[in-house]
């Protein structure tokens, strides 16, 4: 395999699809959001992206078989039952590209592929690190390709003009490539702190994203992860104040990251 390739079901037709990109990143916010939407909306896989720019790994499956790490596209068709106004395509995956060259190649390919499917709107999901501490009430920030998208997303509670710095990886580059192709796109970022898996931030993003898509999804699974995280943090905080619980030494529990 010399180049990144996308294998897909060419028989499917799409109705004004919207792409939601939920790949691993800061706080795994994007991954949590993407996987949750895929599960709740009962999305069906229709395409797989393979690339030599992903880590040289295979995943061992419960069946005893293996598969190469990849990114996967899932389809949720417009239907009265789900009250969708557009088809939804959800992109999730095991990894992002490991090099700058790979990032550019893969993310450009993703945008071009989506455009061929008739897509005009993309929302990437990411985490925005604002603190070394746990964020109890995370805000949701955004950047977009044009003012029309900004105005629309502002009405859903997404904050523009306050996030600063750089966006690394797919969450930013896909939006940049979408702009190049004349598409509407935005990166929606949940405020996060030091956690590797921040379900609290993911829930905040899901709450605004479901308003944006005008859909309803059950958030119980995300809530359960969030509650377990809060319980773990409370235990660690108590341990940091009690030398005996902390193994005889007080330590800053930010080592979780």
Legacy VTK file of the C-alpha trace (Angstrom):
# vtk DataFile Version 3.0
C-alpha trace
ASCII
DATASET POLYDATA
POINTS 257 float
0.000 0.000 0.000
1.744 3.151 -1.239
-1.138 5.610 -0.896
-4.213 6.152 1.227
-7.302 4.476 -0.230
-11.038 4.528 0.504
-13.082 1.424 -0.274
-16.805 2.146 -0.335
-20.235 0.919 -1.372
-20.753 2.696 -4.679
-24.434 1.760 -4.870
-25.497 4.084 -2.036
-27.095 7.423 -2.837
-27.039 10.316 -0.401
-29.517 13.153 0.222
-27.752 16.430 1.043
-25.403 14.692 3.512
-23.704 16.348 6.481
-20.343 14.938 7.581
-19.546 14.664 11.302
-15.860 13.939 11.948
-15.155 12.335 15.324
-11.554 11.130 15.387
-9.170 10.636 18.340
-7.611 13.851 19.657
-7.463 16.095 22.717
-9.545 14.577 25.510
-10.821 12.079 22.934
-13.802 14.430 22.681
-14.211 13.871 18.946
-13.974 10.110 19.247
-16.518 9.960 22.080
-18.986 12.134 20.171
-18.564 10.230 16.906
-18.866 6.781 18.460
-21.891 7.820 20.522
-23.733 9.246 17.517
-22.886 6.156 15.458
-24.312 3.887 18.134
-27.414 5.924 19.012
-28.387 6.601 15.393
-27.679 2.969 14.396
-25.430 4.099 11.561
-24.285 1.551 8.987
-20.687 1.357 7.744
-20.318 2.000 4.025
-16.674 2.975 3.549
-13.238 2.317 5.051
-10.072 4.406 4.711
-6.715 2.624 4.871
-3.402 4.428 4.887
0.321 3.744 5.341
0.343 6.969 7.358
-1.510 5.247 10.210
0.539 3.367 12.844
1.874 -0.026 11.744
-0.559 -1.955 13.919
-3.382 -4.448 13.682
-6.197 -4.829 16.189
-6.976 -8.206 17.754
-10.708 -8.925 17.644
-12.850 -10.896 20.135
-13.442 -13.450 17.369
-9.729 -14.259 17.327
-9.226 -12.527 13.985
-7.373 -9.263 13.275
-7.901 -6.082 11.268
-5.620 -3.267 10.127
-6.150 0.069 11.865
-8.292 2.400 9.776
-10.899 5.175 9.627
-14.537 4.260 8.933
-17.486 6.106 7.395
-21.018 5.391 8.637
-24.324 6.406 7.061
-27.549 7.516 8.730
-30.245 7.994 6.055
-32.833 10.721 6.205
-36.043 9.227 7.634
-39.267 10.274 9.333
-38.477 8.009 12.268
-35.291 9.889 13.098
-36.713 13.250 11.927
-33.515 13.971 10.029
-33.493 16.817 7.527
-30.291 15.514 5.929
-28.457 12.244 5.570
-25.684 12.102 8.154
-22.261 10.601 7.538
-20.130 9.922 10.617
-16.378 9.409 10.369
-14.676 7.596 13.247
-11.369 5.788 13.455
-8.569 4.192 15.407
-5.924 6.852 14.721
-5.057 9.984 12.827
-2.067 10.160 10.490
1.280 10.218 12.299
3.096 12.694 10.025
2.393 16.124 8.518
2.532 14.621 5.032
0.002 11.994 6.037
-2.296 14.552 7.648
-2.443 16.601 4.467
-2.938 13.597 2.200
-5.615 11.876 4.278
-7.660 14.943 5.201
-7.685 16.231 1.633
-8.842 12.779 0.497
-11.643 12.778 3.097
-12.978 16.138 1.883
-12.746 15.168 -1.795
-14.510 11.860 -1.081
-17.331 13.595 0.783
-17.713 16.156 -1.994
-18.137 13.328 -4.539
-20.996 12.006 -2.389
-22.772 15.347 -2.830
-21.808 16.764 0.551
-21.624 20.499 1.212
-21.447 20.756 5.023
-18.854 19.381 7.470
-18.588 19.582 11.256
-15.386 18.338 12.858
-15.333 17.643 16.598
-12.380 18.239 18.896
-11.231 19.209 22.358
-9.968 22.672 23.333
-7.520 22.487 26.236
-7.928 25.528 28.485
-6.741 24.253 31.864
-4.629 21.727 33.749
-7.672 21.019 35.886
-10.937 19.166 35.316
-13.587 21.396 33.701
-16.894 20.947 35.534
-19.014 23.054 33.170
-17.271 23.020 29.789
-18.043 25.636 27.170
-18.240 24.779 23.475
-16.112 26.849 21.101
-16.058 27.022 17.341
-14.255 28.249 14.247
-15.805 28.177 10.786
-15.225 28.778 7.099
-17.573 31.746 6.750
-19.876 34.158 8.581
-23.023 32.319 7.530
-21.903 29.209 9.395
-20.802 31.272 12.414
-24.202 32.975 12.652
-26.011 29.642 12.446
-23.874 27.923 15.094
-24.003 30.870 17.475
-27.761 30.347 17.825
-27.030 26.863 19.210
-24.764 28.149 21.979
-21.391 27.687 20.283
-18.913 30.441 21.172
-16.872 32.129 18.430
-13.977 34.562 18.678
-12.682 33.408 22.065
-10.676 30.307 21.139
-7.072 31.104 20.236
-3.979 29.247 19.110
-3.763 26.359 16.666
-5.861 23.319 15.824
-3.806 20.211 15.167
-4.768 17.321 12.918
-7.986 16.420 11.169
-10.275 18.675 13.205
-8.588 21.739 11.724
-7.272 20.562 8.362
-10.596 19.132 7.185
-12.228 22.512 7.794
-9.398 24.221 5.891
-9.725 21.849 2.921
-13.516 22.236 2.989
-13.069 26.004 2.652
-10.776 25.415 -0.330
-13.569 23.431 -1.994
-16.220 26.087 -1.266
-17.991 24.044 1.402
-19.546 25.163 4.690
-17.578 23.762 7.617
-16.817 24.315 11.281
-14.684 22.830 14.003
-16.735 22.416 17.184
-14.548 22.129 20.283
-15.478 21.095 23.789
-13.526 22.804 26.554
-11.332 20.265 28.322
-8.511 20.009 30.836
-6.022 17.264 31.600
-8.117 14.138 31.003
-7.293 11.688 28.227
-10.987 10.777 28.000
-13.265 13.708 28.811
-16.894 12.567 28.698
-18.020 15.806 30.346
-16.708 17.813 27.408
-18.146 15.302 24.926
-21.579 15.642 26.528
-21.428 19.435 26.194
-20.623 19.076 22.492
-23.359 16.479 21.952
-25.922 18.781 23.532
-25.214 21.582 21.053
-24.640 19.244 18.099
-28.012 17.544 18.522
-29.666 20.973 18.521
-27.756 21.862 15.382
-28.826 18.650 13.620
-32.320 18.835 15.139
-32.154 15.284 16.491
-32.548 13.582 19.856
-30.103 11.032 21.234
-29.895 9.305 24.583
-26.898 10.546 26.578
-27.001 7.913 29.333
-23.812 6.142 28.191
-21.857 9.395 28.116
-23.317 10.328 31.502
-22.168 7.018 32.978
-18.590 7.622 31.797
-18.763 11.163 33.182
-19.987 9.936 36.587
-17.254 7.302 36.782
-14.663 9.951 35.930
-15.979 12.263 38.654
-15.862 9.391 41.145
-12.271 8.560 40.163
-11.173 12.198 40.418
-12.745 12.537 43.847
-10.910 9.437 45.044
-7.607 10.731 43.668
-8.136 14.146 45.203
-8.768 12.569 48.605
-5.703 10.366 48.147
-3.534 13.382 47.326
-4.529 14.907 50.679
-3.937 11.692 52.600
-0.346 10.359 52.520
-1.450 6.893 53.630
-3.976 6.573 50.790
-1.458 7.951 48.296
1.138 5.363 49.212
3.034 7.592 51.630
3.484 10.629 49.392
1.342 13.520 48.317
1.347 13.832 44.568
-0.396 15.998 42.030
-2.941 13.684 40.378
-2.568 15.309 36.951
-0.357 12.315 36.119
-3.513 10.744 34.644
-2.779 12.566 31.419
LINES 1 258
257 0 1 2 3 4 5 6 7 8 9 10 11 12 13 14 15 16 17 18 19 20 21 22 23 24 25 26 27 28 29 30 31 32 33 34 35 36 37 38 39 40 41 42 43 44 45 46 47 48 49 50 51 52 53 54 55 56 57 58 59 60 61 62 63 64 65 66 67 68 69 70 71 72 73 74 75 76 77 78 79 80 81 82 83 84 85 86 87 88 89 90 91 92 93 94 95 96 97 98 99 100 101 102 103 104 105 106 107 108 109 110 111 112 113 114 115 116 117 118 119 120 121 122 123 124 125 126 127 128 129 130 131 132 133 134 135 136 137 138 139 140 141 142 143 144 145 146 147 148 149 150 151 152 153 154 155 156 157 158 159 160 161 162 163 164 165 166 167 168 169 170 171 172 173 174 175 176 177 178 179 180 181 182 183 184 185 186 187 188 189 190 191 192 193 194 195 196 197 198 199 200 201 202 203 204 205 206 207 208 209 210 211 212 213 214 215 216 217 218 219 220 221 222 223 224 225 226 227 228 229 230 231 232 233 234 235 236 237 238 239 240 241 242 243 244 245 246 247 248 249 250 251 252 253 254 255 256
